[in-house]
């Protein structure tokens, strides 16, 4: 008579292990999506800020296309450096 009770106990343990594995995989997926969103946002934000600074300086000095172009590339470079630093930091954490 202990066989069915023993089987039920083992079944409950197996179900709880499967549930824990599913939760950990969904947490990893959410963490991955958050990190990808963070990297993309850092790159876009740096380019936008650089372009806005170039636009403002162009309007002050009257050198219409040049400072926008220069600060666009500076913002892109800064964004790429931020992404590389953040990716290295994430890799060290894992």
C-alpha positions in Angstrom: 0.0 0.0 0.0 2.9 2.3 0.3 3.6 2.1 -3.4 0.8 4.4 -4.6 1.6 7.0 -1.8 5.3 6.8 -2.6 4.5 7.3 -6.3 2.3 10.3 -5.5 5.1 11.8 -3.4 7.7 11.4 -6.2 5.2 12.8 -8.7 4.7 15.9 -6.6 8.5 16.4 -6.2 9.0 16.0 -10.0 6.2 18.5 -10.8 7.7 21.1 -8.4 11.2 20.6 -10.0 9.7 21.2 -13.5 7.8 24.3 -12.3 11.1 25.7 -10.8 12.9 25.0 -14.1 10.2 26.8 -16.1 10.4 29.8 -13.8 14.1 30.1 -14.1 14.1 29.9 -17.9 11.4 32.6 -18.2 13.4 34.8 -15.8 16.5 34.3 -18.0 14.5 35.3 -21.1 13.2 38.4 -19.3 16.7 39.3 -18.2 18.0 38.9 -21.7 15.3 41.1 -23.2 15.9 43.7 -20.6 19.7 43.7 -21.3 19.0 43.9 -25.1 16.6 46.9 -24.6 19.2 48.6 -22.3 22.0 48.3 -24.9 19.7 49.6 -27.7 18.5 52.5 -25.7 22.0 53.5 -24.7 23.1 53.6 -28.3 20.1 55.5 -29.6 20.2 58.0 -26.7 23.8 58.9 -27.3 23.2 59.5 -31.0 20.1 61.6 -30.3 21.9 63.7 -27.6 24.9 64.3 -29.8 22.7 65.3 -32.8 20.7 67.7 -30.6 23.8 69.3 -29.2 25.1 69.7 -32.8 21.8 71.3 -33.8 21.8 73.7 -30.9 25.4 74.8 -31.6 24.7 75.1 -35.3 21.8 77.5 -34.6 24.1 79.6 -32.3 27.1 79.8 -34.6 25.3 79.7 -38.0 27.4 76.8 -39.3 24.3 74.8 -40.3 25.2 71.3 -41.4 28.8 70.9 -40.0 28.3 70.7 -36.2 25.3 68.5 -36.6 27.3 66.0 -38.6 30.3 66.2 -36.3 28.3 65.7 -33.1 26.2 63.0 -34.7 29.4 60.9 -35.2 30.7 61.8 -31.8 27.4 60.7 -30.3 27.5 57.4 -32.3 31.1 56.8 -31.1 30.1 57.5 -27.5 27.0 55.2 -27.8 29.2 52.4 -29.2 31.6 52.8 -26.3 28.7 52.7 -23.8 27.4 49.6 -25.4 30.8 47.9 -25.3 31.3 48.8 -21.6 27.8 47.7 -20.6 28.2 44.4 -22.5 31.5 43.7 -20.8 29.9 44.5 -17.4 27.1 42.1 -18.2 29.5 39.4 -19.3 31.4 39.7 -16.0 28.2 39.4 -14.0 27.3 36.1 -15.8 
